[in-house]
Amino acid sequence: MPRKSRKNIGVATETPAPTPLYNVALYARLSVEDMRKKESNSIGTQIYMLKQYAQKQADMMEFGVYQDVGKTGTNFNRPGFNRLLDDIRKGKVNCIVVKDLSRLGRNHIETGDYLERVFPFMGVRFIAIDDNYDSNAPSSNEDLVIPLKNLVNEIYAKDISKKVRSQYEIKRKRGDFCGAFAPYGYIKEGNALVVDEKAAAVVNRIFRLVIEGHSDNAISAMLNTDGILPPNRHRYEQGILKSEKHSKAQFWYKSAVKRITENTAYLGRLEQGRYKTGLMNGGIRIHVDKDDWVVALDTHPPIIDEDMFQAVQELRRNRKS
C-alpha cells in the first residue's frame, strides 16, 4: 500500500487578504444652518461614521477625508468638494462615501447630474449610507426614489432660507443689531450695541479732523503716527476676531476713515438689510434698493451728533464736486 505524503501536514495555509478595489474619499459637509443644530450632524460625527463604514468594507481603502464647513449644499462651489473632484480626475479616488444625499448637495438638478452622469462617466462609485444608496447596487425603484429625495432636500433648503430671512427681518424691525461684528466704536452685547469708549474717542477725533479740513489720507497718517490700532487689530486685541492674520494689522487706510465718516450707526441709528443673501444663492450678497432698507432709530447710544455728521457729509460731497 503506497505511503501517503506527509508534505504540508500540520502547516496552516493563509488566505491572502483581498486587494482593495476602491480608493475611498470620505466627504462631509456642514452648512451654517447645520452648525446651529445638535451635535448629531457635526463634521466630527459625520467623519467618524464614514470611517467606521469604510473600515468594515473588505474592498475599500480610505484615501482621504474631504470636508466643507459652513458651506451651503445648494451649489457645488466648495473648496473641499473641488479638491475631491481634482483627485478623482487624477485617478486617485474611485469611490465617494457620504452620510446622506443632502451632504452631497441640496440642488436636485445638479445633484442628480452628478449621480446620473458625472460620477458614472468618471468611473466613481457613490454611497450614501443613511439613504441606503449604492450606485453599484441599484434597486428597482431607484430611478424614482433618488430624484425624489434630492427634490425634498432642495425644498428643505428653500424653506430654511425663507425662515432665516423672516427671522432676521423681525429682528431688524425691532432694532436688534444683526451684524456679525459691531461697528468700530461699539461692542456687540447680545443683539445690542454698547459704546466702546476707547474706540469711540477715535471716531470722534476722525469726525473733528474732517471738519478741520483734513483729507482721509492725512487722517489715516495721523492715526498711524500716534500708534492708534486700526479697527480689525483693535477687535483682535479685544478677542472678538480670532484669526492670527488680524494680529499683523498695523495701519489705518483712507478707506477705513471713509467708512467711519459715512456710517449712520454713529447717530444711534441702524440701517440694515442693505444686502440680501440666502442658502439658495450660495451666500452671494445682492444689493438692496435704499427704499427697502430696514431703518430703526434710537437703538443705541450715539457717538456723533446729527449736526457734526451732516457737516461731514456736506464736506465730503463738496470734495467730489
Rosetta blueprint (number, residue, H / E / L):
1 M L
2 P L
3 R L
4 K L
5 S L
6 R L
7 K L
8 N L
9 I L
10 G L
11 V L
12 A L
13 T L
14 E L
15 T L
16 P L
17 A L
18 P L
19 T L
20 P L
21 L L
22 Y E
23 N E
24 V E
25 A E
26 L E
27 Y E
28 A E
29 R E
30 L E
31 S L
32 V H
33 E H
34 D H
35 M H
36 R L
37 K L
38 K L
39 E H
40 S H
41 N H
42 S L
43 I H
44 G H
45 T H
46 Q H
47 I H
48 Y H
49 M H
50 L H
51 K H
52 Q H
53 Y H
54 A H
55 Q H
56 K L
57 Q L
58 A L
59 D L
60 M E
61 M E
62 E E
63 F E
64 G E
65 V E
66 Y E
67 Q E
68 D E
69 V E
70 G L
71 K L
72 T L
73 G L
74 T L
75 N L
76 F L
77 N L
78 R L
79 P H
80 G H
81 F H
82 N H
83 R H
84 L H
85 L H
86 D H
87 D H
88 I H
89 R H
90 K L
91 G L
92 K L
93 V L
94 N L
95 C E
96 I E
97 V E
98 V E
99 K L
100 D L
101 L H
102 S H
103 R H
104 L H
105 G L
106 R L
107 N L
108 H H
109 I H
110 E H
111 T H
112 G H
113 D H
114 Y H
115 L H
116 E H
117 R H
118 V H
119 F H
120 P H
121 F H
122 M L
123 G L
124 V L
125 R E
126 F E
127 I E
128 A E
129 I L
130 D L
131 D L
132 N L
133 Y E
134 D E
135 S L
136 N L
137 A L
138 P L
139 S L
140 S L
141 N L
142 E H
143 D H
144 L H
145 V H
146 I H
147 P H
148 L H
149 K H
150 N H
151 L H
152 V H
153 N H
154 E H
155 I H
156 Y H
157 A H
158 K H
159 D H
160 I H
161 S H
162 K H
163 K H
164 V H
165 R H
166 S H
167 Q H
168 Y H
169 E H
170 I H
171 K H
172 R H
173 K H
174 R L
175 G L
176 D L
177 F L
178 C L
179 G L
180 A L
181 F L
182 A L
183 P L
184 Y L
185 G L
186 Y E
187 I E
188 K E
189 E E
190 G L
191 N L
192 A E
193 L E
194 V E
195 V E
196 D L
197 E H
198 K H
199 A H
200 A H
201 A H
202 V H
203 V H
204 N H
205 R H
206 I H
207 F H
208 R H
209 L H
210 V H
211 I H
212 E L
213 G L
214 H L
215 S L
216 D H
217 N H
218 A H
219 I H
220 S H
221 A H
222 M H
223 L H
224 N H
225 T H
226 D L
227 G L
228 I L
229 L L
230 P L
231 P H
232 N H
233 R H
234 H H
235 R H
236 Y H
237 E H
238 Q L
239 G L
240 I L
241 L L
242 K L
243 S L
244 E H
245 K H
246 H H
247 S H
248 K H
249 A L
250 Q L
251 F L
252 W L
253 Y L
254 K H
255 S H
256 A H
257 V H
258 K H
259 R H
260 I H
261 T H
262 E L
263 N L
264 T H
265 A H
266 Y H
267 L H
268 G L
269 R L
270 L E
271 E E
272 Q E
273 G L
274 R L
275 Y E
276 K E
277 T L
278 G L
279 L H
280 M H
281 N H
282 G L
283 G L
284 I L
285 R L
286 I E
287 H E
288 V L
289 D L
290 K H
291 D H
292 D H
293 W L
294 V E
295 V E
296 A E
297 L L
298 D L
299 T L
300 H L
301 P L
302 P L
303 I L
304 I L
305 D L
306 E H
307 D H
308 M H
309 F H
310 Q H
311 A H
312 V H
313 Q H
314 E H
315 L H
316 R H
317 R H
318 N H
319 R H
320 K H
321 S L
